Amino acid sequence: MEGYIHGLEWTVKELFTYPNEFITWSIQIVMYPYMTGLVAGAFVLSSLYHVFGQEDLKDLAKFALVFSFALLLVAPMPLMFHLQHPLRGMEVFFTPHFTSAISAFGIVFFTYSMVVSTEIWFVYRKFFVEQALSLKGKEGLVNRFKWLIYTALTLGAYDISEEALHKDERAVKILAAIGIPVACFLHGYAGFIFGSVKANALWMTPLMPVIFIMSAIVSGIALCMLTYIVIMEWKKFRIKRARKPWEVTAEEVGGVELDLMRKTSKYLIGFLIAAITLELLDLVFRGYTAVKSWDILRSVIYERDFFKIFILQYTFGDLIPFIMLLMPRPTVRRLVVALVLVLFGVFMMRWNVVIGGQAFSLTFAGYMDYHIPIIPHNIETFKEGVMGALVIGIMPFVLFWGINKIVPSLKYK
């Protein structure tokens, strides 16, 4: 597109800015660290059972592992949407370069993909074998198709003796232990990219990767809990609606297990405290050191973006859900509201870092605002607007629905 300036359509300038300055990193660059954070957080939740032996999280851990894989498949998509030439993005995966932070994504992404997919195979290998054997010889095109899928998934390993399954469990524990640092690095490097930009006063801080990792774990656990609650409550609603009252059992209409959610909430609260502490520590450190750029940063943080940072992110995204999660005798409704607010708070943190970091000019005497396109009128305003963000947000759930048809990640089928 000759003469096209990326960012011109959604950037509003004030006071003194350079002619070539625009909000070039828009909503898709907000979605990118947000999605990779969900991947890391979901995997850490699954590892609480597989590595640390938290038996009370067994069912939710298996669900989180499969959900993490669905999220993983979508993680690179915001970058593909953002690139002017998306096909060139594949070069990152095929031409690894160890001195490039962006290229490191390809290496870490493939490594993490192999770890997660292999762990899922070991966790569900027994199920694959049982399905392949039970479907063998059955008539019907659907049964034949399923038999072919499960036979391929067994990879020829049909031994499901106690000794073989014990080896599978050991392999899962090893893979989960390896996957934790890999998952953290997958997301932490996104914070590293921002924290290493010396030209941007808001991004350049050594705490950025750690802040990203902690908030990632918070968002991943919250999304897994929220999705699990919605699915289990929907199953409960469908069973009640489809059958007569005397035809259902108490187990079928039990819905989500509040005791499981209560125990998982404790881990969420712990990581939430760590994330809030690091963010506030970074804010205090910036004010205390008061470097040359502090005047412009202070005007952005405490004036122009005050509502986004202190009201939306810290109050609605951190403080209110923190209080709600600490309250005794949790209910499904209260948990849902708290988890939605937690996810919103982490999203606002990503927004305030990515968009807020571009809100001031390099002249330190001007500002830029990002007006997100709501109704697209061309491909760029679609990709970099509300519609593009919605597509990225919906994709993991569609993929998870498809994967769950083959890999049973839920306790009640």
C-alpha positions as a Python dict, from the first residue, in 0.01 Angstrom:
ca = {
    (1, 'M'): (0, 0, 0),
    (2, 'E'): (198, 291, -133),
    (3, 'G'): (178, 603, 78),
    (4, 'Y'): (2, 424, 367),
    (5, 'I'): (115, 526, 717),
    (6, 'H'): (53, 264, 982),
    (7, 'G'): (-115, 423, 1284),
    (8, 'L'): (-237, 737, 1111),
    (9, 'E'): (-605, 637, 1128),
    (10, 'W'): (-619, 586, 1505),
    (11, 'T'): (-358, 830, 1641),
    (12, 'V'): (-461, 1171, 1776),
    (13, 'K'): (-172, 1410, 1849),
    (14, 'E'): (-152, 1695, 2098),
    (15, 'L'): (108, 1970, 2144),
    (16, 'F'): (460, 1906, 2012),
    (17, 'T'): (523, 1570, 1845),
    (18, 'Y'): (748, 1452, 1567),
    (19, 'P'): (582, 1414, 1225),
    (20, 'N'): (675, 1044, 1205),
    (21, 'E'): (541, 954, 1552),
    (22, 'F'): (225, 744, 1569),
    (23, 'I'): (67, 479, 1790),
    (24, 'T'): (208, 194, 1583),
    (25, 'W'): (171, -76, 1849),
    (26, 'S'): (-205, -95, 1891),
    (27, 'I'): (-462, -346, 2023),
    (28, 'Q'): (-297, -655, 1871),
    (29, 'I'): (26, -580, 2059),
    (30, 'V'): (-188, -552, 2372),
    (31, 'M'): (-348, -888, 2292),
    (32, 'Y'): (-15, -1056, 2225),
    (33, 'P'): (133, -1041, 2579),
    (34, 'Y'): (-217, -1096, 2715),
    (35, 'M'): (-261, -1424, 2523),
    (36, 'T'): (90, -1553, 2595),
    (37, 'G'): (30, -1470, 2960),
    (38, 'L'): (-285, -1681, 2965),
    (39, 'V'): (-82, -1970, 2819),
    (40, 'A'): (183, -1948, 3091),
    (41, 'G'): (-71, -1907, 3371),
    (42, 'A'): (-283, -2203, 3261),
    (43, 'F'): (24, -2426, 3240),
    (44, 'V'): (146, -2321, 3586),
    (45, 'L'): (-197, -2410, 3725),
    (46, 'S'): (-180, -2757, 3569),
    (47, 'S'): (172, -2803, 3707),
    (48, 'L'): (52, -2745, 4064),
    (49, 'Y'): (-89, -3098, 4044),
    (50, 'H'): (156, -3271, 3811),
    (51, 'V'): (474, -3139, 3975),
    (52, 'F'): (379, -3037, 4327),
    (53, 'G'): (124, -3312, 4389),
    (54, 'Q'): (-175, -3095, 4482),
    (55, 'E'): (-430, -3378, 4454),
    (56, 'D'): (-726, -3149, 4518),
    (57, 'L'): (-651, -2973, 4187),
    (58, 'K'): (-637, -3292, 3978),
    (59, 'D'): (-949, -3234, 3766),
    (60, 'L'): (-887, -2863, 3713),
    (61, 'A'): (-519, -2931, 3635),
    (62, 'K'): (-602, -3165, 3346),
    (63, 'F'): (-851, -2913, 3215),
    (64, 'A'): (-593, -2632, 3242),
    (65, 'L'): (-332, -2839, 3054),
    (66, 'V'): (-555, -2890, 2750),
    (67, 'F'): (-682, -2532, 2768),
    (68, 'S'): (-321, -2411, 2775),
    (69, 'F'): (-257, -2596, 2450),
    (70, 'A'): (-558, -2429, 2285),
    (71, 'L'): (-434, -2089, 2403),
    (72, 'L'): (-85, -2171, 2280),
    (73, 'L'): (-206, -2221, 1924),
    (74, 'V'): (-352, -1868, 1925),
    (75, 'A'): (-54, -1697, 2096),
    (76, 'P'): (128, -1600, 1772),
    (77, 'M'): (-190, -1484, 1594),
    (78, 'P'): (-191, -1122, 1728),
    (79, 'L'): (156, -1076, 1578),
    (80, 'M'): (36, -1221, 1247),
    (81, 'F'): (-259, -980, 1250),
    (82, 'H'): (-32, -686, 1328),
    (83, 'L'): (230, -750, 1060),
    (84, 'Q'): (192, -569, 730),
    (85, 'H'): (326, -882, 559),
    (86, 'P'): (206, -1173, 779),
    (87, 'L'): (372, -1443, 569),
    (88, 'R'): (711, -1299, 658),
    (89, 'G'): (636, -1374, 1021),
    (90, 'M'): (701, -1742, 957),
    (91, 'E'): (1067, -1661, 896),
    (92, 'V'): (1107, -1619, 1273),
    (93, 'F'): (1030, -1988, 1318),
    (94, 'F'): (1253, -2113, 1035),
    (95, 'T'): (1556, -1885, 1079),
    (96, 'P'): (1639, -1884, 1451),
    (97, 'H'): (1877, -1613, 1567),
    (98, 'F'): (1992, -1626, 1929),
    (99, 'T'): (2074, -1254, 1955),
    (100, 'S'): (1721, -1142, 1863),
    (101, 'A'): (1447, -1129, 2129),
    (102, 'I'): (1178, -1163, 1862),
    (103, 'S'): (1351, -1460, 1702),
    (104, 'A'): (1381, -1620, 2046),
    (105, 'F'): (1002, -1643, 2042),
    (106, 'G'): (1021, -1899, 1761),
    (107, 'I'): (1265, -2115, 1956),
    (108, 'V'): (1074, -2094, 2285),
    (109, 'F'): (736, -2136, 2115),
    (110, 'F'): (837, -2458, 1940),
    (111, 'T'): (1005, -2591, 2254),
    (112, 'Y'): (701, -2516, 2468),
    (113, 'S'): (466, -2661, 2205),
    (114, 'M'): (657, -2989, 2208),
    (115, 'V'): (658, -3000, 2589),
    (116, 'V'): (284, -2937, 2620),
    (117, 'S'): (177, -3171, 2339),
    (118, 'T'): (401, -3449, 2472),
    (119, 'E'): (270, -3402, 2824),
    (120, 'I'): (-89, -3420, 2701),
    (121, 'W'): (-3, -3741, 2515),
    (122, 'F'): (137, -3905, 2828),
    (123, 'V'): (-159, -3789, 3041),
    (124, 'Y'): (-421, -3926, 2798),
    (125, 'R'): (-231, -4216, 2640),
    (126, 'K'): (-438, -4472, 2830),
    (127, 'F'): (-758, -4307, 2706),
    (128, 'F'): (-631, -4309, 2345),
    (129, 'V'): (-552, -4681, 2366),
    (130, 'E'): (-887, -4766, 2524),
    (131, 'Q'): (-1074, -4569, 2259),
    (132, 'A'): (-876, -4725, 1974),
    (133, 'L'): (-944, -5077, 2103),
    (134, 'S'): (-1314, -5014, 2173),
    (135, 'L'): (-1377, -4859, 1830),
    (136, 'K'): (-1189, -5127, 1635),
    (137, 'G'): (-1421, -5317, 1402),
    (138, 'K'): (-1728, -5099, 1472),
    (139, 'E'): (-1942, -5013, 1174),
    (140, 'G'): (-2020, -4661, 1059),
    (141, 'L'): (-1820, -4383, 900),
    (142, 'V'): (-1801, -4180, 1221),
    (143, 'N'): (-1671, -4473, 1425),
    (144, 'R'): (-1420, -4555, 1155),
    (145, 'F'): (-1298, -4196, 1149),
    (146, 'K'): (-1265, -4187, 1529),
    (147, 'W'): (-1078, -4518, 1524),
    (148, 'L'): (-828, -4377, 1275),
    (149, 'I'): (-774, -4066, 1493),
    (150, 'Y'): (-724, -4256, 1818),
    (151, 'T'): (-509, -4523, 1651),
    (152, 'A'): (-281, -4249, 1520),
    (153, 'L'): (-273, -4082, 1864),
    (154, 'T'): (-155, -4403, 2033),
    (155, 'L'): (166, -4381, 1824),
    (156, 'G'): (174, -4760, 1838),
    (157, 'A'): (216, -4770, 2219),
    (158, 'Y'): (-65, -5000, 2335),
    (159, 'D'): (89, -5109, 2665),
    (160, 'I'): (-137, -4985, 2947),
    (161, 'S'): (-11, -5207, 3223),
    (162, 'E'): (47, -5065, 3572),
    (163, 'E'): (420, -5043, 3508),
    (164, 'A'): (370, -4859, 3178),
    (165, 'L'): (123, -4614, 3331),
    (166, 'H'): (363, -4550, 3619),
    (167, 'K'): (630, -4456, 3364),
    (168, 'D'): (379, -4223, 3199),
    (169, 'E'): (322, -4047, 3530),
    (170, 'R'): (694, -3998, 3582),
    (171, 'A'): (729, -3860, 3230),
    (172, 'V'): (441, -3617, 3293),
    (173, 'K'): (606, -3491, 3613),
    (174, 'I'): (939, -3437, 3435),
    (175, 'L'): (777, -3259, 3139),
    (176, 'A'): (567, -3040, 3367),
    (177, 'A'): (878, -2943, 3566),
    (178, 'I'): (1060, -2854, 3244),
    (179, 'G'): (755, -2670, 3112),
    (180, 'I'): (724, -2426, 3404),
    (181, 'P'): (1043, -2227, 3328),
    (182, 'V'): (980, -2258, 2954),
    (183, 'A'): (625, -2122, 2994),
    (184, 'C'): (750, -1838, 3213),
    (185, 'F'): (1022, -1757, 2961),
    (186, 'L'): (766, -1766, 2678),
    (187, 'H'): (582, -1481, 2844),
    (188, 'G'): (869, -1321, 3033),
    (189, 'Y'): (1052, -1247, 2711),
    (190, 'A'): (757, -1027, 2606),
    (191, 'G'): (828, -818, 2914),
    (192, 'F'): (1197, -833, 2826),
    (193, 'I'): (1125, -680, 2484),
    (194, 'F'): (947, -384, 2645),
    (195, 'G'): (1194, -351, 2934),
    (196, 'S'): (1494, -339, 2701),
    (197, 'V'): (1367, -46, 2490),
    (198, 'K'): (1606, 225, 2606),
    (199, 'A'): (1432, 495, 2403),
    (200, 'N'): (1107, 456, 2600),
    (201, 'A'): (1109, 585, 2956),
    (202, 'L'): (798, 395, 3066),
    (203, 'W'): (909, 55, 2938),
    (204, 'M'): (1274, 55, 3040),
    (205, 'T'): (1282, -121, 3377),
    (206, 'P'): (1440, -452, 3483),
    (207, 'L'): (1120, -537, 3671),
    (208, 'M'): (915, -552, 3353),
    (209, 'P'): (971, -926, 3274),
    (210, 'V'): (895, -1027, 3634),
    (211, 'I'): (581, -812, 3645),
    (212, 'F'): (463, -966, 3320),
    (213, 'I'): (522, -1321, 3447),
    (214, 'M'): (336, -1269, 3775),
    (215, 'S'): (38, -1102, 3613),
    (216, 'A'): (41, -1376, 3349),
    (217, 'I'): (2, -1649, 3611),
    (218, 'V'): (-281, -1448, 3769),
    (219, 'S'): (-468, -1413, 3438),
    (220, 'G'): (-412, -1778, 3338),
    (221, 'I'): (-546, -1916, 3667),
    (222, 'A'): (-841, -1675, 3658),
    (223, 'L'): (-937, -1768, 3301),
    (224, 'C'): (-915, -2142, 3372),
    (225, 'M'): (-1133, -2102, 3682),
    (226, 'L'): (-1386, -1886, 3498),
    (227, 'T'): (-1408, -2116, 3196),
    (228, 'Y'): (-1437, -2422, 3420),
    (229, 'I'): (-1719, -2260, 3619),
    (230, 'V'): (-1910, -2159, 3304),
    (231, 'I'): (-1879, -2506, 3146),
    (232, 'M'): (-1981, -2695, 3460),
    (233, 'E'): (-2273, -2463, 3532),
    (234, 'W'): (-2387, -2488, 3168),
    (235, 'K'): (-2378, -2869, 3192),
    (236, 'K'): (-2585, -2848, 3509),
    (237, 'F'): (-2838, -2620, 3339),
    (238, 'R'): (-2870, -2845, 3032),
    (239, 'I'): (-2921, -3160, 3240),
    (240, 'K'): (-3189, -2996, 3452),
    (241, 'R'): (-3366, -2867, 3143),
    (242, 'A'): (-3349, -3190, 2943),
    (243, 'R'): (-3465, -3437, 3210),
    (244, 'K'): (-3738, -3476, 3465),
    (245, 'P'): (-3642, -3389, 3824),
    (246, 'W'): (-3655, -3754, 3936),
    (247, 'E'): (-3434, -3869, 3647),
    (248, 'V'): (-3120, -3681, 3745),
    (249, 'T'): (-2868, -3759, 4016),
    (250, 'A'): (-2718, -3518, 4266),
    (251, 'E'): (-2374, -3565, 4105),
    (252, 'E'): (-2502, -3466, 3761),
    (253, 'V'): (-2661, -3143, 3880),
    (254, 'G'): (-2387, -3055, 4125),
    (255, 'G'): (-2238, -2797, 3893),
    (256, 'V'): (-1899, -2655, 3977),
    (257, 'E'): (-1733, -2776, 4300),
    (258, 'L'): (-1704, -2470, 4522),
    (259, 'D'): (-1450, -2645, 4743),
    (260, 'L'): (-1222, -2687, 4439),
    (261, 'M'): (-1270, -2321, 4345),
    (262, 'R'): (-1198, -2215, 4703),
    (263, 'K'): (-868, -2402, 4708),
    (264, 'T'): (-768, -2270, 4364),
    (265, 'S'): (-855, -1917, 4476),
    (266, 'K'): (-584, -1938, 4742),
    (267, 'Y'): (-318, -1979, 4473),
    (268, 'L'): (-477, -1699, 4271),
    (269, 'I'): (-469, -1466, 4572),
    (270, 'G'): (-102, -1545, 4636),
    (271, 'F'): (6, -1465, 4280),
    (272, 'L'): (-224, -1159, 4277),
    (273, 'I'): (-48, -1022, 4586),
    (274, 'A'): (290, -1076, 4419),
    (275, 'A'): (177, -906, 4097),
    (276, 'I'): (29, -603, 4277),
    (277, 'T'): (338, -568, 4497),
    (278, 'L'): (575, -569, 4201),
    (279, 'E'): (368, -315, 4007),
    (280, 'L'): (350, -78, 4304),
    (281, 'L'): (721, -129, 4374),
    (282, 'D'): (801, -30, 4016),
    (283, 'L'): (580, 279, 4046),
    (284, 'V'): (742, 386, 4375),
    (285, 'F'): (1090, 323, 4235),
    (286, 'R'): (1024, 544, 3934),
    (287, 'G'): (904, 827, 4156),
    (288, 'Y'): (1195, 791, 4396),
    (289, 'T'): (1469, 788, 4131),
    (290, 'A'): (1296, 1068, 3933),
    (291, 'V'): (1509, 1039, 3621),
    (292, 'K'): (1512, 1301, 3347),
    (293, 'S'): (1194, 1167, 3187),
    (294, 'W'): (1001, 1154, 3515),
    (295, 'D'): (817, 1482, 3453),
    (296, 'I'): (652, 1352, 3135),
    (297, 'L'): (591, 1011, 3293),
    (298, 'R'): (428, 1169, 3596),
    (299, 'S'): (194, 1371, 3374),
    (300, 'V'): (92, 1051, 3192),
    (301, 'I'): (59, 825, 3499),
    (302, 'Y'): (-99, 1066, 3748),
    (303, 'E'): (-293, 1292, 3513),
    (304, 'R'): (-376, 1175, 3161),
    (305, 'D'): (-399, 799, 3237),
    (306, 'F'): (-501, 829, 3602),
    (307, 'F'): (-845, 679, 3539),
    (308, 'K'): (-706, 387, 3336),
    (309, 'I'): (-428, 305, 3582),
    (310, 'F'): (-562, 379, 3929),
    (311, 'I'): (-935, 332, 3877),
    (312, 'L'): (-971, 64, 3608),
    (313, 'Q'): (-650, -135, 3667),
    (314, 'Y'): (-573, -102, 4038),
    (315, 'T'): (-922, -48, 4183),
    (316, 'F'): (-1153, -254, 3961),
    (317, 'G'): (-889, -500, 3837),
    (318, 'D'): (-693, -559, 4159),
    (319, 'L'): (-844, -424, 4481),
    (320, 'I'): (-1212, -513, 4437),
    (321, 'P'): (-1157, -874, 4315),
    (322, 'F'): (-890, -921, 4586),
    (323, 'I'): (-1145, -829, 4855),
    (324, 'M'): (-1412, -1048, 4691),
    (325, 'L'): (-1181, -1350, 4681),
    (326, 'L'): (-1086, -1303, 5047),
    (327, 'M'): (-1449, -1298, 5161),
    (328, 'P'): (-1565, -1621, 5332),
    (329, 'R'): (-1821, -1865, 5187),
    (330, 'P'): (-1770, -1792, 4817),
    (331, 'T'): (-2061, -1824, 4577),
    (332, 'V'): (-2058, -1893, 4205),
    (333, 'R'): (-2179, -1544, 4116),
    (334, 'R'): (-1923, -1372, 4336),
    (335, 'L'): (-1644, -1587, 4195),
    (336, 'V'): (-1749, -1513, 3837),
    (337, 'V'): (-1754, -1137, 3900),
    (338, 'A'): (-1417, -1146, 4079),
    (339, 'L'): (-1252, -1354, 3804),
    (340, 'V'): (-1387, -1132, 3527),
    (341, 'L'): (-1249, -827, 3711),
    (342, 'V'): (-910, -997, 3753),
    (343, 'L'): (-891, -1068, 3379),
    (344, 'F'): (-998, -711, 3308),
    (345, 'G'): (-729, -579, 3543),
    (346, 'V'): (-452, -777, 3372),
    (347, 'F'): (-578, -662, 3033),
    (348, 'M'): (-569, -300, 3151),
    (349, 'M'): (-214, -355, 3278),
    (350, 'R'): (-113, -469, 2929),
    (351, 'W'): (-303, -176, 2776),
    (352, 'N'): (-141, 80, 3005),
    (353, 'V'): (206, -58, 2931),
    (354, 'V'): (170, -88, 2552),
    (355, 'I'): (-52, 210, 2476),
    (356, 'G'): (59, 423, 2771),
    (357, 'G'): (421, 376, 2671),
    (358, 'Q'): (343, 542, 2339),
    (359, 'A'): (125, 817, 2486),
    (360, 'F'): (406, 1072, 2508),
    (361, 'S'): (626, 1205, 2233),
    (362, 'L'): (1001, 1163, 2222),
    (363, 'T'): (1013, 1542, 2238),
    (364, 'F'): (882, 1511, 2597),
    (365, 'A'): (651, 1802, 2506),
    (366, 'G'): (361, 1633, 2330),
    (367, 'Y'): (111, 1350, 2365),
    (368, 'M'): (-65, 1093, 2147),
    (369, 'D'): (-398, 919, 2206),
    (370, 'Y'): (-509, 586, 2063),
    (371, 'H'): (-868, 585, 1936),
    (372, 'I'): (-938, 218, 1879),
    (373, 'P'): (-1139, 155, 1559),
    (374, 'I'): (-1479, 8, 1648),
    (375, 'I'): (-1644, -24, 1306),
    (376, 'P'): (-1382, -129, 1047),
    (377, 'H'): (-1378, 29, 703),
    (378, 'N'): (-1067, -148, 570),
    (379, 'I'): (-846, -444, 655),
    (380, 'E'): (-618, -239, 882),
    (381, 'T'): (-898, -97, 1097),
    (382, 'F'): (-1038, -451, 1120),
    (383, 'K'): (-712, -606, 1236),
    (384, 'E'): (-613, -321, 1467),
    (385, 'G'): (-959, -255, 1606),
    (386, 'V'): (-1226, -410, 1828),
    (387, 'M'): (-1322, -673, 1570),
    (388, 'G'): (-966, -802, 1536),
    (389, 'A'): (-930, -825, 1915),
    (390, 'L'): (-1260, -1016, 1940),
    (391, 'V'): (-1145, -1267, 1679),
    (392, 'I'): (-827, -1333, 1878),
    (393, 'G'): (-1024, -1359, 2202),
    (394, 'I'): (-1276, -1611, 2064),
    (395, 'M'): (-1032, -1838, 1880),
    (396, 'P'): (-896, -2024, 2189),
    (397, 'F'): (-1245, -2125, 2299),
    (398, 'V'): (-1333, -2256, 1952),
    (399, 'L'): (-1009, -2455, 1940),
    (400, 'F'): (-1061, -2586, 2293),
    (401, 'W'): (-1411, -2703, 2198),
    (402, 'G'): (-1266, -2896, 1905),
    (403, 'I'): (-974, -3042, 2103),
    (404, 'N'): (-1204, -3144, 2386),
    (405, 'K'): (-1398, -3361, 2142),
    (406, 'I'): (-1088, -3580, 2117),
    (407, 'V'): (-911, -3521, 2449),
    (408, 'P'): (-1152, -3536, 2749),
    (409, 'S'): (-1029, -3254, 2969),
    (410, 'L'): (-1341, -3235, 3186),
    (411, 'K'): (-1444, -3456, 3474),
    (412, 'Y'): (-1803, -3502, 3354),
    (413, 'K'): (-1830, -3606, 2986),
}
